[in-house]
Amino acid sequence: MKNTFNKPMNPQLKPFFDQSMDCLCIANYDGYFVKINPALIKLLGYTEEELKSKLISEFIHPEDRERTASFRERLKNNVPLVDFENRYVCKSGAIVWLHWTSIPLESKRLIYAIAKDITHTKTLEKERILHLSQLSKVNEKLKYQNYSASHDLRSPLNNIMSLANLLDLRKIDDTETKEILSLIKLSTEGLKNTLNAYIDSYKASDLPDTELEEVDFKKVLDKVQGSISSLIQRAGVTFRIDFGALASVNFKNIYLESVFLNLITNSIKYSRPNVPPIISISTSQENGEKKLIYKDNGLGFDMEKVGSLIFKLNEKFHGNEDSKGVGLYLVHEQVTSLGGSISVDSQVNQGTTFVIRFKD
């Protein structure tokens, strides 16, 4: 049976009740509204008479009624309700989410409640979950494409290696031709090893909490230099290497290969006209901080103009047709994904210095 509630409200509380932006109400133990503030009336779109004439449960979304009823029973057993969320159906048919705090007054068989409209928050949360789901699918697709491309490239690469092995260098008299063929063979072998390493890396990335490994700077650099030896020779690169302060670091072998490969090829690609590249690579270890310092004498960057964009994807700074805007982005992602950091300092036509700080 519907209870009546005719007791006038304290004059000092009436402005608070009537002007509150939150939804305030008083309900009885029989399940009816007995006092409703204008904010709740406006939100749901019903008149005050309509809201008071029906059981509260009739305004609740059908899927939430059973759960709401169980929590309402707890209120009637003198257990306050905190952080409860459910959906109401407005007169227009729209659905709103409300966040409730309710206190029972057992002696009066009344429930005092405050509700906040959290529909916008719920919508954002739903969109966030949807975006995360879409990103997860895209990530899985990219992972498959990377794995598939690396795997599929091995077949034609093996064919090239087989053809190179069939060549009998003893039948070739020209010294330069012999040298070029030797470099082709060396490069294909290096590419095959890199592809195999990428495939192993993709497999390992699917394992949780993959541990870092001790990586030898010189061994990795030697491997990278061997894989692009013809490019290095044609560009006339001079290397100045000093790993005396730190010979190895806990990192990922395949990542360090990619870091060296992208930095070196960038130094060659963006060298100054008629100025042979000079690349200095060294390590340091001070106060427990382990660093790799990479420096070249190339075109450099205008740090005031593009300093904040250097590690962004698809950013190009020198108008080189061969530039894809990917290399430095990959370097940054590989370093930071393992807890490290990378910084850059550069001047136009003075070269660029990258400092990689490794995680302890």
WONORKA-V165893 format. One record per helix or strand of 2 or more residues. SS is the DSSP state (helix for helix, strand for strand). FROM is the first residue (numbers start at 1). TO is the last residue. If there is no record, write none. Layout:
# WONORKA-V165893
ss=[SS;SS]
from=[FROM;FROM]
to=[TO;TO]
This chain:
# WONORKA-V165893
ss=[helix;strand;strand;helix;helix;helix;helix;strand;strand;helix;strand;helix;helix;helix;strand;helix;helix;strand;strand;helix;strand;strand;helix;helix;strand;strand]
from=[11;23;33;38;48;56;62;81;95;106;110;119;169;175;213;217;229;238;248;253;278;289;303;327;341;351]
to=[19;28;36;44;53;59;76;89;105;108;117;166;171;205;216;227;235;242;251;269;286;296;306;337;347;358]
